[in-house]
């Protein structure tokens, strides 16, 4: 998954105005208690970050 696809999915599920704010504020245990932004900046692959976001948001399996 590319970063652009990751952010498109974030915008789809959280809205374009809220996704960036959520990504900078929500700590996720599966990412080492980092935010989405921190994890991506640290080089965590977008697919792994998406899986963690997917779990936190409790999205349907079809959205993985």
C-alpha positions as CSV (number, residue, x, y, z in Angstrom):
1,X,0.0,0.0,0.0
2,X,1.3,3.4,-0.9
3,X,0.9,6.5,1.4
4,X,-1.6,8.0,-1.1
5,X,-3.8,4.9,-0.8
6,X,-3.5,5.0,3.0
7,X,-4.6,8.6,3.2
8,X,-7.5,8.0,0.7
9,X,-8.8,5.3,3.0
10,X,-8.4,7.5,6.0
11,X,-10.4,10.3,4.2
12,X,-13.0,7.8,3.1
13,X,-13.7,6.6,6.7
14,X,-13.1,9.7,8.7
15,X,-13.6,12.5,6.3
16,X,-10.9,14.6,4.8
17,X,-11.2,17.3,7.4
18,X,-11.0,14.9,10.4
19,X,-8.6,12.3,9.2
20,X,-5.4,14.4,9.5
21,X,-6.4,15.6,13.0
22,X,-7.2,12.0,14.1
23,X,-3.9,10.8,12.7
24,X,-2.0,13.3,14.7
25,X,-3.8,12.8,18.0
26,X,-4.9,9.2,18.3
27,X,-2.3,6.9,20.0
28,X,-2.6,3.3,18.9
29,X,-1.3,0.5,21.1
30,X,-0.5,-1.7,18.1
31,X,1.8,1.0,16.8
32,X,3.8,1.2,20.0
33,X,1.5,3.8,21.5
34,X,2.4,6.1,18.6
35,X,0.0,8.2,16.5
36,X,-0.5,7.4,12.9
37,X,1.7,10.3,11.9
38,X,4.5,9.2,14.3
39,X,4.4,5.7,13.0
40,X,4.5,6.7,9.4
41,X,7.3,9.2,10.1
42,X,9.2,6.4,11.8
43,X,9.0,4.3,8.7
44,X,6.2,1.9,9.7
45,X,4.8,0.6,6.4
46,X,1.4,2.2,5.6
47,X,-0.2,-1.3,5.3
48,X,0.7,-2.1,8.9
49,X,-0.5,1.3,10.0
50,X,-3.8,0.8,8.1
51,X,-4.3,-2.6,9.9
52,X,-3.9,-0.9,13.2
53,X,-6.3,1.9,12.2
54,X,-8.8,-0.7,10.8
55,X,-8.8,-2.5,14.2
56,X,-9.2,0.7,16.3
57,X,-12.1,1.9,14.1
58,X,-13.7,-1.6,14.1
59,X,-14.2,-1.4,10.3
60,X,-15.6,-4.4,8.5
61,X,-13.2,-7.1,7.2
62,X,-14.0,-6.1,3.7
63,X,-12.2,-2.8,4.3
64,X,-8.9,-4.4,5.2
